[in-house]
Structure formats: C-alpha cells, structure tokens
Amino acid sequence: MRAMVDEETCTGCGLCADICPEVFVLQDDKAQVAQDPVPADSEEDCREAAESCPVEAIQIS
C-alpha cells in the first residue's frame, strides 16, 4: 500500500500525523509521507488518516 499527499491541497492541519504518525509527518506546514510503502501494521491507521483528511489531500493506492 502506498500513500500520497497532495501538497497543493494540504492545509497542514496535522490530523493525519496525529492519527498515523508512523506514516505522516508535518514538514514546512504540510503533511508528508515518511514511510513508503506503508508498513503493513500501519495500513488501518493510514486509511483512517486519509478518510479523516478535511480537504481530501491524501490518496491511497
């Protein structure tokens, strides 16, 4: 599983990093993917982070 953040859409709210800090980090006021591919034990949290993003800036594939 892979996660991608659209930095143009991201507002830097930090919700994804709060939900799934193993995969998402805030850098320069934008979310970034810290682990690619997503570790198997973080996939559920990663999906939750993507679904919780208020601006839908996270894509999962």
C-alpha positions in Angstrom: 0.0 0.0 0.0 1.2 3.5 -0.8 0.1 6.9 0.4 0.5 10.2 -1.3 -0.2 13.7 -0.1 -1.2 16.5 -2.5 0.8 19.3 -1.1 -1.2 21.9 -3.1 -4.4 20.8 -1.3 -3.0 20.0 2.2 -3.8 22.7 4.7 -1.3 21.4 7.3 -3.9 20.7 10.0 -1.9 17.7 11.3 -4.8 15.4 11.7 -3.1 12.7 9.6 0.1 12.9 11.6 -2.0 12.6 14.8 -3.8 9.5 13.6 -0.9 7.8 11.9 2.5 9.2 13.0 4.3 6.1 11.6 3.4 7.3 8.0 2.7 11.0 8.1 4.8 13.9 9.4 4.3 17.7 9.2 7.2 19.4 7.4 7.1 23.1 6.4 3.4 23.3 7.4 2.4 20.5 5.0 1.9 16.7 5.6 4.4 14.4 4.0 4.7 10.7 3.7 7.5 9.4 6.0 7.3 5.7 5.0 6.7 4.4 1.5 5.4 1.8 1.2 3.1 2.0 4.2 4.1 -0.7 6.8 1.5 -3.5 7.0 0.8 -2.8 10.6 0.0 0.8 9.9 -2.3 0.3 7.0 -5.6 0.6 9.0 -4.4 3.9 10.7 -3.2 5.2 7.3 -6.7 4.6 5.8 -8.3 6.3 8.7 -6.0 9.3 8.3 -6.9 9.5 4.6 -10.6 9.3 5.3 -10.3 11.9 8.1 -8.5 14.5 6.0 -10.8 17.5 5.9 -9.6 18.5 2.4 -9.1 15.0 1.0 -5.4 15.6 0.3 -4.4 12.0 0.9 -4.6 9.3 -1.8 -4.2 5.6 -1.0 -3.2 3.1 -3.7 
